[in-house]
Amino acid sequence: MSKKNKRIGTVYSTNPDFEFEYESEQEADLLPPQQQKLRVSIDRKQRKGKEVTLISGFVGPEDDLKELGKFLKSKCGVGGSAKDGEIIVQGNQRDKIVELLKAEGYTQTKASGG
């Protein structure tokens, strides 16, 4: 059985007209940039001692998260990724990213950590 057709949990029903309802992921509504509370921090955990800049707290669809991540990576001139509600940018770019986000309208952006 492929993972696409696999249902989570077991359903027992005596109703002959019963149809299983698959869970659907709901996209989060996009908050305007002024209401986004983003945290920008430096992370070294599980990265063999290398630093990355971690942006968390984004509320919105995955496409908008990836678009913001692409913008930040191109402005910093480095690589990274955007998934699971977080944007990872290679290197210690915290101060530059905070300035870029504030210039883009994310006024509640804060640098956190050491």
CYANA upper distance limits for C-alpha pairs under 8 A (distance plus 0.5 A):
  1 MET  CA      5 ASN  CA      7.45
  1 MET  CA      6 LYS  CA      7.35
  2 SER  CA      6 LYS  CA      7.00
  7 ARG  CA     22 TYR  CA      7.90
 11 VAL  CA     20 PHE  CA      8.33
 13 SER  CA     18 PHE  CA      7.48
 27 GLU  CA     60 GLY  CA      7.68
 27 GLU  CA     61 PRO  CA      5.99
 27 GLU  CA     62 GLU  CA      8.34
 28 ALA  CA     59 VAL  CA      7.09
 28 ALA  CA     60 GLY  CA      5.34
 28 ALA  CA     61 PRO  CA      5.99
 29 ASP  CA     59 VAL  CA      7.65
 29 ASP  CA     60 GLY  CA      5.67
 29 ASP  CA     61 PRO  CA      7.23
 30 LEU  CA     59 VAL  CA      6.55
 30 LEU  CA     60 GLY  CA      4.49
 30 LEU  CA     61 PRO  CA      6.93
 31 LEU  CA     35 GLN  CA      6.69
 31 LEU  CA     36 GLN  CA      6.81
 31 LEU  CA     59 VAL  CA      6.76
 31 LEU  CA     60 GLY  CA      6.93
 32 PRO  CA     36 GLN  CA      7.14
 33 PRO  CA    104 GLU  CA      8.35
 33 PRO  CA    105 GLY  CA      6.07
 33 PRO  CA    106 TYR  CA      5.19
 33 PRO  CA    107 THR  CA      7.84
 34 GLN  CA    105 GLY  CA      6.45
 34 GLN  CA    106 TYR  CA      5.66
 34 GLN  CA    107 THR  CA      6.00
 34 GLN  CA    108 GLN  CA      7.24
 35 GLN  CA    106 TYR  CA      7.95
 35 GLN  CA    107 THR  CA      8.33
 35 GLN  CA    108 GLN  CA      7.54
 36 GLN  CA     57 GLY  CA      7.92
 36 GLN  CA     58 PHE  CA      6.97
 36 GLN  CA     59 VAL  CA      7.39
 36 GLN  CA    106 TYR  CA      6.86
 36 GLN  CA    107 THR  CA      8.39
 36 GLN  CA    108 GLN  CA      6.94
 36 GLN  CA    109 THR  CA      8.18
 37 LYS  CA     57 GLY  CA      6.51
 37 LYS  CA     58 PHE  CA      7.64
 37 LYS  CA    106 TYR  CA      8.26
 37 LYS  CA    108 GLN  CA      5.66
 37 LYS  CA    109 THR  CA      6.32
 37 LYS  CA    110 LYS  CA      8.37
 38 LEU  CA     55 ILE  CA      7.10
 38 LEU  CA     56 SER  CA      6.24
 38 LEU  CA     57 GLY  CA      5.33
 38 LEU  CA     58 PHE  CA      6.64
 38 LEU  CA    106 TYR  CA      8.24
 38 LEU  CA    108 GLN  CA      7.11
 38 LEU  CA    109 THR  CA      5.25
 38 LEU  CA    110 LYS  CA      6.93
 39 ARG  CA     54 LEU  CA      8.41
 39 ARG  CA     55 ILE  CA      6.10
 39 ARG  CA     56 SER  CA      5.83
 39 ARG  CA     57 GLY  CA      6.77
 39 ARG  CA    109 THR  CA      6.49
 39 ARG  CA    110 LYS  CA      5.69
 39 ARG  CA    111 ALA  CA      6.42
 39 ARG  CA    112 SER  CA      6.81
 40 VAL  CA     53 THR  CA      7.33
 40 VAL  CA     54 LEU  CA      6.19
 40 VAL  CA     55 ILE  CA      5.10
 40 VAL  CA     56 SER  CA      7.20
 40 VAL  CA     94 ARG  CA      6.72
 40 VAL  CA     97 ILE  CA      8.21
 40 VAL  CA     98 VAL  CA      7.48
 40 VAL  CA    109 THR  CA      7.88
 40 VAL  CA    110 LYS  CA      6.65
 40 VAL  CA    111 ALA  CA      5.25
 40 VAL  CA    112 SER  CA      6.37
 41 SER  CA     53 THR  CA      6.20
 41 SER  CA     54 LEU  CA      5.73
 41 SER  CA     55 ILE  CA      7.10
 41 SER  CA     94 ARG  CA      6.95
 41 SER  CA    111 ALA  CA      6.45
 41 SER  CA    112 SER  CA      5.55
 41 SER  CA    113 GLY  CA      6.18
 42 ILE  CA     51 GLU  CA      7.01
 42 ILE  CA     52 VAL  CA      6.26
 42 ILE  CA     53 THR  CA      5.17
 42 ILE  CA     54 LEU  CA      6.51
 42 ILE  CA     92 ASN  CA      7.07
 42 ILE  CA     94 ARG  CA      7.38
 42 ILE  CA    112 SER  CA      8.46
 42 ILE  CA    113 GLY  CA      7.30
 42 ILE  CA    114 GLY  CA      8.05
 43 ASP  CA     51 GLU  CA      6.26
 43 ASP  CA     52 VAL  CA      5.87
 43 ASP  CA     53 THR  CA      6.70
 43 ASP  CA     54 LEU  CA      7.01
 44 ARG  CA     48 LYS  CA      7.89
 44 ARG  CA     49 GLY  CA      5.98
 44 ARG  CA     50 LYS  CA      6.24
 44 ARG  CA     51 GLU  CA      5.46
 44 ARG  CA     52 VAL  CA      7.07
 45 LYS  CA     49 GLY  CA      7.67
 47 ARG  CA     51 GLU  CA      7.92
 50 LYS  CA     91 GLY  CA      7.95
 51 GLU  CA     90 GLN  CA      7.33
 51 GLU  CA     91 GLY  CA      5.60
 51 GLU  CA     92 ASN  CA      6.47
 52 VAL  CA     88 ILE  CA      6.98
 52 VAL  CA     89 VAL  CA      6.17
 52 VAL  CA     90 GLN  CA      5.06
 52 VAL  CA     91 GLY  CA      5.12
 52 VAL  CA     92 ASN  CA      6.36
 52 VAL  CA     93 GLN  CA      8.31
 53 THR  CA     88 ILE  CA      6.28
 53 THR  CA     89 VAL  CA      5.56
 53 THR  CA     90 GLN  CA      6.72
 53 THR  CA     91 GLY  CA      6.73
 53 THR  CA     92 ASN  CA      6.24
 53 THR  CA     93 GLN  CA      6.49
 53 THR  CA     94 ARG  CA      6.45
 54 LEU  CA     86 GLU  CA      7.38
 54 LEU  CA     87 ILE  CA      6.34
 54 LEU  CA     88 ILE  CA      5.33
 54 LEU  CA     89 VAL  CA      7.03
 55 ILE  CA     86 GLU  CA      6.15
 55 ILE  CA     87 ILE  CA      5.52
 55 ILE  CA     88 ILE  CA      6.99
 56 SER  CA     85 GLY  CA      7.05
 56 SER  CA     86 GLU  CA      5.28
 56 SER  CA     87 ILE  CA      7.15
 57 GLY  CA     85 GLY  CA      7.44
 57 GLY  CA     86 GLU  CA      7.70
 58 PHE  CA     65 LEU  CA      7.67
 58 PHE  CA     85 GLY  CA      6.46
 58 PHE  CA     86 GLU  CA      7.53
 59 VAL  CA     85 GLY  CA      7.89
 60 GLY  CA     64 ASP  CA      7.15
 60 GLY  CA     65 LEU  CA      7.49
 61 PRO  CA     65 LEU  CA      7.04
 62 GLU  CA     66 LYS  CA      6.73
 62 GLU  CA     83 LYS  CA      7.76
 62 GLU  CA     85 GLY  CA      7.91
 63 ASP  CA     67 GLU  CA      6.67
 64 ASP  CA     68 LEU  CA      6.68
 65 LEU  CA     69 GLY  CA      6.65
 65 LEU  CA     82 ALA  CA      7.01
 65 LEU  CA     83 LYS  CA      8.06
 65 LEU  CA     85 GLY  CA      7.58
 65 LEU  CA     86 GLU  CA      8.32
 65 LEU  CA     87 ILE  CA      8.02
 66 LYS  CA     70 LYS  CA      6.55
 66 LYS  CA     81 SER  CA      8.36
 66 LYS  CA     82 ALA  CA      5.81
 66 LYS  CA     83 LYS  CA      7.84
 66 LYS  CA     87 ILE  CA      8.40
 67 GLU  CA     71 PHE  CA      6.77
 68 LEU  CA     72 LEU  CA      6.76
 69 GLY  CA     73 LYS  CA      6.57
 69 GLY  CA     80 GLY  CA      8.42
 69 GLY  CA     81 SER  CA      7.42
 69 GLY  CA     82 ALA  CA      6.26
 69 GLY  CA     87 ILE  CA      6.31
 69 GLY  CA     88 ILE  CA      8.28
 69 GLY  CA     89 VAL  CA      8.46
 70 LYS  CA     74 SER  CA      6.59
 71 PHE  CA     75 LYS  CA      6.75
 72 LEU  CA     76 CYS  CA      6.67
 72 LEU  CA     89 VAL  CA      8.32
 72 LEU  CA     97 ILE  CA      7.42
 72 LEU  CA    100 LEU  CA      8.10
 73 LYS  CA     77 GLY  CA      6.32
 73 LYS  CA     78 VAL  CA      5.91
 73 LYS  CA     79 GLY  CA      6.38
 73 LYS  CA     80 GLY  CA      7.20
 73 LYS  CA     89 VAL  CA      6.86
 74 SER  CA     78 VAL  CA      7.22
 76 CYS  CA     93 GLN  CA      7.84
 76 CYS  CA     96 LYS  CA      8.19
 76 CYS  CA     97 ILE  CA      8.38
 78 VAL  CA     89 VAL  CA      7.45
 78 VAL  CA     90 GLN  CA      6.59
 78 VAL  CA     91 GLY  CA      8.33
 79 GLY  CA     89 VAL  CA      6.60
 79 GLY  CA     90 GLN  CA      6.21
 80 GLY  CA     87 ILE  CA      8.02
 80 GLY  CA     88 ILE  CA      5.69
 80 GLY  CA     89 VAL  CA      4.88
 80 GLY  CA     90 GLN  CA      6.00
 81 SER  CA     87 ILE  CA      6.38
 81 SER  CA     88 ILE  CA      5.68
 81 SER  CA     89 VAL  CA      7.20
 82 ALA  CA     86 GLU  CA      6.27
 82 ALA  CA     87 ILE  CA      4.78
 82 ALA  CA     88 ILE  CA      6.65
 83 LYS  CA     87 ILE  CA      7.02
 89 VAL  CA     93 GLN  CA      7.99
 93 GLN  CA     97 ILE  CA      6.53
 94 ARG  CA     98 VAL  CA      6.69
 94 ARG  CA    111 ALA  CA      7.49
 95 ASP  CA     99 GLU  CA      6.89
 95 ASP  CA    111 ALA  CA      8.05
 96 LYS  CA    100 LEU  CA      6.72
 97 ILE  CA    101 LEU  CA      6.52
 98 VAL  CA    102 LYS  CA      6.69
 98 VAL  CA    109 THR  CA      7.02
 98 VAL  CA    110 LYS  CA      7.50
 98 VAL  CA    111 ALA  CA      7.32
 99 GLU  CA    103 ALA  CA      6.66
100 LEU  CA    104 GLU  CA      6.77
101 LEU  CA    105 GLY  CA      6.98
101 LEU  CA    106 TYR  CA      5.79
101 LEU  CA    107 THR  CA      8.04
101 LEU  CA    109 THR  CA      7.52
102 LYS  CA    106 TYR  CA      5.36
102 LYS  CA    107 THR  CA      5.64
102 LYS  CA    108 GLN  CA      8.33
102 LYS  CA    109 THR  CA      7.26
